[in-house]
Amino acid sequence: MYTREILPPIASPVVDGMPVFGTWNKAFEKVDLKEIRKPFRFPLLNLFRDSRIREWHYFNVQDNNYLLEAVFGNYKLFRMAQIFIFDKENGQKSVFRKIKPAPGLQLPISLSNSYLDSNSSQFFYRIHSWLDADTIKFDINIERRRQPQLTAHLAYNMSAQDVTPAVVSLAFSEKRSLCAYKALAPVSGDMVFGGKHVSLKKETCSGFFVDYKGYFPYKMASTYCSASGFTDENKRFGFHIAENQTKETNKNNENALWVNGKLTPLPPVLITMPNGPDADWIIQDIEGMVDLTFTPKDQNRYGLNILLAKTELITQLGVYNGMLMNSDGEQFPIKNFFGMGEKIYLRV
């Protein structure tokens, strides 16, 4: 069975100007990739060097009736906030997107106690990452013509007894890294969507929070598979799996499974789409711990060209079937488990 060492906590994934690679179960005190000395073979001005760092916050909240996904990213040539909400009962969905050229949105280097917000009256959001108080709070209020109003006040319970995060520093090269904080947590709060009030209870609602920072390649290609919910025994259950361009993935990767807050690092996987992204996706490893099929049911496609930048995003809603295994050797059958599959190409 695949195993991966969980290292003792450290303050930063950059030590003496060099990135440190590994997997941890506690957030870094700070992640500042600008501290890496000479990340490129040839010397670059600080402005050009720092422009190669991409960063974003990712939220995914789901109960039996609703799924909400939000991404807030700084891609240097442009910055983007995108919020997607899906009503499972009637199939109603809305996508709210705001894009601005050039940098400006700066994500915090620490999740201990930091804010990220927007001052737009028609597209307002505020994120308070406050791991020191075992919480992450997320507020949004969007009022746009020809779209239903969306208001949400959500709180993630990040207490250690409920959440064991997966914290990784992965290698693109010897001096260029990807750092990610991932957690599946109970979520509570309230939403108003299309005039309908929804109350979310932590007993029935779960959410992923992911923070990414990295010296991503100029042509970034990644595929993500994720789902959360509850097992037949009412255990909080979720997985977040990625196939990306990092090196030595058997030794270290970002794939993770959570069962009632307990973390299982998963092996690297191969995600194939033999009939294209609109048909079944096959997600498998060689260790026998991951054997899934994702069947898309509804999709959202988006493309963007700004100067030298190009973005292609395919987001699929669908169901997972198959099996996952945790570190105790316990198998979890997956049957019509609702989740998402995302395929991203970013040239920037």
Number of C-alpha atoms within 10 A of each C-alpha: 13 16 13 16 11 15 14 9 14 15 12 17 25 22 12 9 15 18 25 20 20 20 24 20 19 19 23 21 14 16 21 15 25 15 15 18 14 15 22 14 7 6 10 12 7 9 8 10 15 15 15 17 20 21 24 21 20 17 16 23 25 24 21 13 13 18 22 19 18 20 17 24 24 23 23 20 18 18 21 17 20 15 20 17 20 19 15 14 9 8 9 11 17 18 14 17 14 11 12 14 13 13 15 13 21 14 21 17 14 18 21 19 14 15 14 16 17 14 9 10 10 13 17 15 21 16 19 18 21 18 18 12 12 14 19 23 18 19 18 19 18 19 15 11 7 6 12 16 17 21 20 20 18 21 22 28 23 24 16 12 10 16 22 24 25 25 25 29 25 28 24 18 14 14 19 23 28 26 26 24 22 22 25 34 31 24 25 21 18 15 19 16 18 13 11 9 12 14 13 22 14 16 13 16 25 27 28 23 19 20 21 18 23 22 24 21 17 11 13 14 16 13 19 17 22 21 24 27 21 19 17 8 6 11 13 23 20 26 23 21 23 22 20 19 17 18 15 12 17 13 16 22 30 27 23 23 25 24 22 19 23 18 21 21 22 28 25 25 23 14 20 15 13 10 9 9 18 14 13 19 21 18 21 21 16 13 15 13 22 22 19 21 21 27 23 21 14 13 15 14 11 10 11 12 11 13 10 8 16 14 16 16 16 17 21 22 18 19 20 25 16 18 17 20 19 21 17 8 10 10 13 16 16 17 14 14 19 24 23 26 24 19 18 16 16 19 16 22
